[in-house]
Amino acid sequence: MKQIGLYIHIPFCLKKCNYCDFVSFDYKEENANLYFKALNKEINLYKDLLSKYSIKTIFFGGGTPSIINIKDLCNIIDNIYKNFSVLSDIEFTIECNPGTIDEEKLKKYKSFGINRLSIGLQSFNNEILKFIGRIHTKEIFERNYLLARNIGFDNINIDLIYGLPNQSLSDWKNTLKKVVNLKPEHISAYSLKIEEGTRFYDLYKDGNLNLPEEEIDRQMYHYAIDYLKENNIYQYEISNFAKRGYECRHNIIYWQNEEYVGLGLSAHSYINSIRYGNTSDLKSYYNFLNNSKLPIDFKELKKRDDKIVETMFLGLRMNDGVDIQKFKEKFNATPFDVYGKKLYKLQEMGLIDIDDKNIKLTKYGMDVSNRVFVELLL
């Protein structure tokens, strides 16, 4: 059977962060009950569509999936196993926010087969946490993290953001030091992006957001790469770092342009050369499913040229880059057949490295990756 990744979107939070533009709403039990009822209908509708696939990864994202009560989460997971063929060695991740998990929840997660936690810390500075709208302190995070360890979770990711308002390079170094001392298997470190529709966007427009200079932002990024490597946590994708063998299998599906299905509000899928997305409107989502229809908002058939561009874009995000032989097997042509002199031009500019097996971004290329991607548009 073919293998596929499964993403489940939980669009509820206790409080929306000031930088967040994801589709999410304040958590209310009555609204959550309606949503989970619809979500289970969507899972049922995919039974036949995924009958020729085995699920190799499951990822509950959001929003804040860890605010779901145990009964609702159990029902969703039971329904997944009832409708789909799930591999025994699955990577099963749930995103957690500190302050929304406790001993009982974590023990239940283990019993449900969840074997990977992704915990959103963002910063080890309480003043910054408060300013960016997080509901937790560094102390709450640390207690939750150690509790998860004591219960037996041995694959934990910690989410961080750099380039935050009022954040200095020394503050970022301190956050990394504190996190490394906790010995996580995986760290995601993202540069803050000011997105329209967020609280930070309004502050930024009004000139009331004290952001680090771009040069400092780059110093934070480069320091993270070097410092984490010194501590045996290796960069394997532009924003992701892991101990050997703990790279996120679910996200690698995206970066290698493989097939995945997304269920829930605003979730996206890629199956049989078609990329499609669910509606982001909650009422529409309910209406679709109440009428036993998939809540798909758009579909796009990816032709050969589209697949080539996406394979290059996504593959270059990873430190290993694009595997030349795999590219040839997939498209019956090498990247050099497709792009010709463009690749050598990028190499001369110091943006990519080319060897017998791979094409990958240089350190400078990672800093200006969008410039590389523009050059590779067909």
C-alpha positions as CSV (number, residue, x, y, z in Angstrom):
1,M,0.0,0.0,0.0
2,K,1.0,3.6,-0.6
3,Q,1.9,5.6,2.5
4,I,0.5,9.0,3.5
5,G,0.7,11.5,6.3
6,L,-2.4,12.7,8.2
7,Y,-2.9,16.2,9.6
8,I,-5.8,17.1,11.9
9,H,-6.5,20.8,12.5
10,I,-7.9,21.8,15.9
11,P,-8.8,25.5,15.6
12,F,-9.3,26.4,19.2
13,C,-7.1,28.3,21.7
14,L,-7.5,29.7,25.2
15,K,-6.2,33.0,23.8
16,K,-4.9,34.0,20.4
17,C,-1.2,35.1,20.4
18,N,-0.4,38.6,19.2
19,Y,1.7,37.3,16.2
20,C,-0.6,34.4,15.1
21,D,-2.5,34.5,11.8
22,F,-3.6,30.8,11.9
23,V,-7.3,30.0,11.7
24,S,-8.3,29.7,15.3
25,F,-11.0,30.7,17.7
26,D,-11.5,31.1,21.5
27,Y,-12.3,27.7,23.0
28,K,-15.9,27.2,24.2
29,E,-17.1,23.7,24.9
30,E,-20.4,24.0,23.0
31,N,-18.5,25.2,19.9
32,A,-15.9,22.5,20.3
33,N,-18.6,19.8,20.4
34,L,-20.0,21.0,17.1
35,Y,-16.6,21.0,15.5
36,F,-15.6,17.5,16.7
37,K,-18.9,16.1,15.4
38,A,-18.2,17.6,12.0
39,L,-14.6,16.5,12.1
40,N,-15.6,12.9,12.7
41,K,-18.0,13.1,9.8
42,E,-15.1,14.2,7.6
43,I,-12.9,11.3,8.8
44,N,-15.7,8.9,7.9
45,L,-16.0,10.4,4.4
46,Y,-12.3,9.7,3.8
47,K,-12.5,6.0,4.5
48,D,-12.9,4.9,0.8
49,L,-10.6,7.7,-0.5
50,L,-7.7,6.4,1.7
51,S,-8.5,2.7,1.4
52,K,-5.3,2.2,-0.7
53,Y,-3.1,4.1,1.7
54,S,-1.4,3.3,5.0
55,I,-1.1,6.2,7.5
56,K,2.6,6.7,8.4
57,T,2.4,9.9,10.5
58,I,-0.4,11.6,12.4
59,F,0.0,15.3,13.5
60,F,-2.6,17.1,15.6
61,G,-2.0,20.9,15.0
62,G,-3.8,24.1,15.6
63,G,-4.8,26.2,17.4
64,T,-4.0,24.4,20.6
65,P,-4.9,20.7,20.3
66,S,-3.9,20.1,24.0
67,I,-7.0,22.0,25.2
68,I,-9.2,19.2,23.9
69,N,-10.7,17.2,26.7
70,I,-9.7,13.5,26.8
71,K,-13.0,12.1,25.8
72,D,-13.2,14.1,22.5
73,L,-9.6,13.3,21.6
74,C,-10.2,9.6,22.3
75,N,-13.2,9.6,20.0
76,I,-11.3,11.3,17.2
77,I,-8.3,8.9,17.5
78,D,-10.6,5.8,17.7
79,N,-12.4,7.0,14.5
80,I,-9.0,7.4,12.7
81,Y,-8.1,3.8,13.6
82,K,-11.5,2.6,12.7
83,N,-11.5,4.1,9.2
84,F,-7.8,4.0,8.2
85,S,-5.0,1.6,8.0
86,V,-2.4,2.9,10.5
87,L,1.2,1.6,10.5
88,S,2.5,0.1,13.7
89,D,5.6,2.3,13.7
90,I,3.7,5.5,13.2
91,E,5.1,8.9,14.3
92,F,2.1,10.4,16.2
93,T,2.5,14.1,17.2
94,I,0.3,16.5,19.2
95,E,1.0,20.2,19.6
96,C,0.8,21.3,23.3
97,N,0.8,24.7,24.9
98,P,2.2,25.0,28.4
99,G,-0.6,25.4,30.9
100,T,-3.0,23.2,29.0
101,I,-1.5,19.8,29.9
102,D,-1.4,17.9,33.1
103,E,-0.4,14.4,34.4
104,E,-3.7,12.8,33.5
105,K,-3.7,14.2,29.9
106,L,-0.1,13.1,29.3
107,K,-0.7,9.6,30.6
108,K,-3.8,9.3,28.3
109,Y,-1.8,10.6,25.3
110,K,0.7,7.8,25.9
111,S,-2.2,5.2,26.1
112,F,-3.6,6.6,22.8
113,G,-0.3,5.9,21.0
114,I,0.9,9.5,20.9
115,N,4.6,9.3,20.9
116,R,5.8,12.8,20.1
117,L,5.0,16.1,21.7
118,S,5.6,19.5,20.2
119,I,5.6,22.1,23.0
120,G,5.3,25.8,22.3
121,L,7.8,27.7,24.4
122,Q,8.8,30.6,22.1
123,S,11.1,32.4,24.7
124,F,12.6,31.8,28.1
125,N,11.9,35.5,29.0
126,N,8.7,36.1,30.9
127,E,8.3,39.7,29.9
128,I,8.6,38.8,26.2
129,L,6.1,35.9,26.7
130,K,3.6,38.3,28.2
131,F,4.1,40.9,25.4
132,I,3.6,38.4,22.6
133,G,0.4,37.1,24.2
134,R,1.4,33.7,25.5
135,I,-0.7,32.3,28.4
136,H,2.3,30.7,30.2
137,T,5.5,31.6,31.9
138,K,8.9,29.9,31.5
139,E,8.3,28.2,34.9
140,I,5.0,26.7,33.7
141,F,6.7,25.5,30.5
142,E,9.5,23.9,32.4
143,R,7.1,22.1,34.8
144,N,5.1,20.7,31.9
145,Y,8.2,19.6,30.0
146,L,9.7,17.8,33.0
147,L,6.3,16.2,33.7
148,A,6.2,14.8,30.1
149,R,9.7,13.4,30.6
150,N,8.7,11.7,33.9
151,I,5.7,10.1,32.2
152,G,8.0,8.7,29.6
153,F,7.8,10.9,26.5
154,D,11.2,10.4,24.8
155,N,10.6,12.5,21.6
156,I,9.8,16.1,22.4
157,N,10.1,19.2,20.1
158,I,10.3,22.7,21.6
159,D,9.1,25.6,19.4
160,L,11.0,28.8,19.6
161,I,10.7,32.2,17.9
162,Y,13.5,34.7,17.4
163,G,13.4,38.3,16.2
164,L,10.7,39.0,18.7
165,P,9.9,42.5,19.9
166,N,12.3,43.7,22.6
167,Q,14.4,40.7,22.2
168,S,18.2,41.1,22.3
169,L,20.9,38.7,21.0
170,S,21.9,37.9,24.5
171,D,18.3,37.1,25.5
172,W,18.1,34.7,22.5
173,K,21.4,33.0,23.5
174,N,20.0,32.6,27.0
175,T,16.8,31.0,25.7
176,L,18.8,28.5,23.6
177,K,21.1,27.7,26.6
178,K,18.1,27.0,28.8
179,V,16.4,24.9,26.2
180,V,19.5,22.8,25.3
181,N,20.0,22.1,29.1
182,L,16.6,20.3,28.9
183,K,17.9,18.0,26.3
184,P,15.0,17.9,23.8
185,E,15.2,15.7,20.8
186,H,14.0,18.4,18.4
187,I,13.9,22.2,18.2
188,S,12.0,24.4,15.8
189,A,13.3,28.0,15.6
190,Y,11.3,30.4,13.4
191,S,12.0,34.0,12.6
192,L,9.1,36.2,13.6
193,K,7.0,37.3,10.6
194,I,4.5,40.2,10.9
195,E,1.3,38.9,9.3
196,E,-1.6,41.0,8.3
197,G,-4.7,40.6,10.6
198,T,-2.6,40.1,13.7
199,R,-2.3,42.4,16.8
200,F,1.4,42.8,15.9
201,Y,0.5,44.0,12.4
202,D,-1.5,46.8,13.9
203,L,1.3,47.8,16.3
204,Y,3.9,47.6,13.5
205,K,1.8,49.9,11.2
206,D,1.5,52.4,14.0
207,G,5.3,52.3,14.7
208,N,4.8,50.8,18.1
209,L,6.7,47.5,17.7
210,N,10.3,47.4,18.8
211,L,11.8,44.8,16.5
212,P,15.5,43.8,16.3
213,E,17.4,45.0,13.2
214,E,17.7,42.6,10.3
215,E,21.4,42.1,11.0
216,I,20.6,41.0,14.6
217,D,17.9,38.7,13.3
218,R,20.5,37.0,11.1
219,Q,23.0,36.8,14.0
220,M,20.3,35.0,16.1
221,Y,19.8,32.5,13.3
222,H,23.4,31.8,12.7
223,Y,24.1,31.5,16.4
224,A,21.3,29.0,16.7
225,I,22.8,26.8,13.9
226,D,26.3,26.8,15.4
227,Y,25.3,26.5,19.1
228,L,22.9,23.7,18.6
229,K,25.4,21.8,16.4
230,E,27.9,22.1,19.2
231,N,25.3,20.4,21.4
232,N,24.6,17.6,18.9
233,I,21.3,19.1,17.7
234,Y,21.8,19.4,13.9
235,Q,20.0,21.6,11.5
236,Y,18.2,19.5,8.9
237,E,15.8,22.1,7.5
238,I,15.9,25.9,7.3
239,S,14.0,26.2,10.7
240,N,14.4,22.8,12.2
241,F,17.0,21.1,14.3
242,A,17.2,17.6,15.7
243,K,19.3,14.9,17.3
244,R,20.3,12.2,14.8
245,G,17.3,10.0,14.1
246,Y,14.7,12.5,15.6
247,E,14.0,14.5,12.5
248,C,10.2,15.1,12.2
249,R,8.9,12.5,9.8
250,H,5.6,14.2,9.3
251,N,7.1,17.5,8.2
252,I,9.6,15.7,5.9
253,I,6.6,14.5,3.9
254,Y,5.9,18.2,3.1
255,W,9.5,19.0,2.2
256,Q,9.9,16.0,0.0
257,N,6.6,16.8,-1.8
258,E,5.0,13.5,-0.9
259,E,1.3,12.9,-0.4
260,Y,-0.6,14.0,2.7
261,V,-4.2,14.6,3.8
262,G,-5.4,17.4,6.0
263,L,-8.7,17.2,7.9
264,G,-10.4,20.0,9.7
265,L,-11.0,23.7,9.1
266,S,-8.6,25.2,6.6
267,A,-6.5,22.1,6.3
268,H,-4.7,21.3,3.0
269,S,-4.1,18.0,1.2
270,Y,-2.0,16.7,-1.7
271,I,-3.2,13.4,-3.2
272,N,-3.0,12.0,-6.8
273,S,-1.3,15.2,-8.1
274,I,-4.1,17.4,-6.8
275,R,-3.4,20.0,-4.1
276,Y,-6.6,21.1,-2.4
277,G,-7.7,22.9,0.7
278,N,-10.7,23.0,3.1
279,T,-12.8,26.0,3.7
280,S,-11.6,28.4,6.4
281,D,-15.2,29.5,7.2
282,L,-16.6,27.5,10.1
283,K,-20.3,27.8,9.0
284,S,-19.3,26.5,5.5
285,Y,-17.4,23.7,7.1
286,Y,-20.4,22.6,9.0
287,N,-22.8,23.0,6.0
288,F,-20.6,20.8,3.8
289,L,-20.4,18.0,6.3
290,N,-24.0,18.2,7.4
291,N,-24.7,17.4,3.7
292,S,-22.2,14.6,3.6
293,K,-19.8,16.5,1.4
294,L,-16.1,17.1,1.8
295,P,-15.5,20.7,2.9
296,I,-13.1,21.5,0.0
297,D,-12.8,25.1,-0.9
298,F,-10.3,24.8,-3.9
299,K,-8.6,22.2,-6.0
300,E,-5.5,22.6,-8.2
301,L,-4.2,19.9,-10.5
302,K,-0.4,20.0,-10.4
303,K,1.2,19.4,-13.8
304,R,4.7,18.3,-14.4
305,D,6.2,21.8,-14.3
306,D,4.4,22.6,-11.1
307,K,5.7,19.4,-9.5
308,I,9.3,20.2,-10.6
309,V,9.2,23.7,-9.1
310,E,7.6,22.5,-5.8
311,T,10.1,19.6,-5.6
312,M,13.0,22.1,-5.9
313,F,11.5,24.7,-3.6
314,L,10.6,22.3,-0.9
315,G,13.7,20.1,-1.2
316,L,16.1,23.0,-1.0
317,R,14.6,23.9,2.4
318,M,16.3,20.8,3.7
319,N,20.1,20.7,4.5
320,D,20.5,17.6,2.3
321,G,18.9,19.5,-0.5
322,V,17.5,17.9,-3.7
323,D,18.6,14.4,-4.4
324,I,19.6,14.4,-8.1
325,Q,19.0,10.7,-8.7
326,K,15.5,10.7,-7.0
327,F,14.6,13.8,-9.1
328,K,15.6,12.0,-12.3
329,E,13.6,8.9,-11.3
330,K,10.6,11.1,-10.6
331,F,10.7,13.3,-13.7
332,N,12.7,11.3,-16.1
333,A,15.1,14.2,-16.4
334,T,17.8,15.7,-14.2
335,P,17.6,19.2,-12.6
336,F,20.3,20.3,-15.1
337,D,18.1,19.1,-18.0
338,V,15.3,21.3,-16.6
339,Y,17.1,24.4,-15.4
340,G,20.3,24.4,-17.5
341,K,22.6,27.3,-16.8
342,K,20.4,28.7,-14.0
343,L,21.8,26.2,-11.5
344,Y,25.4,27.1,-12.4
345,K,24.6,30.8,-12.2
346,L,23.2,30.3,-8.6
347,Q,26.3,28.3,-7.8
348,E,28.6,31.1,-9.0
349,M,26.6,33.5,-6.9
350,G,27.4,31.4,-3.8
351,L,23.7,30.5,-3.3
352,I,23.8,26.8,-3.9
353,D,26.3,23.9,-3.7
354,I,26.3,21.2,-6.3
355,D,28.0,17.8,-6.0
356,D,27.5,14.4,-7.6
357,K,24.4,13.5,-5.5
358,N,22.7,16.7,-4.3
359,I,21.9,20.3,-4.9
360,K,21.6,22.3,-1.7
361,L,21.5,25.8,-0.4
362,T,24.7,27.4,1.0
363,K,24.7,29.2,4.3
364,Y,24.2,32.4,2.4
365,G,21.6,30.8,0.2
366,M,19.5,30.0,3.3
367,D,19.6,33.6,4.3
368,V,18.2,34.7,1.0
369,S,16.3,31.6,0.0
370,N,13.5,33.5,-1.6
371,R,16.0,34.9,-4.1
372,V,16.9,31.4,-5.0
373,F,13.3,30.3,-5.4
374,V,12.5,33.2,-7.7
375,E,15.3,32.1,-10.0
376,L,13.9,28.6,-10.1
377,L,10.4,29.5,-11.3
378,L,9.7,27.9,-14.6
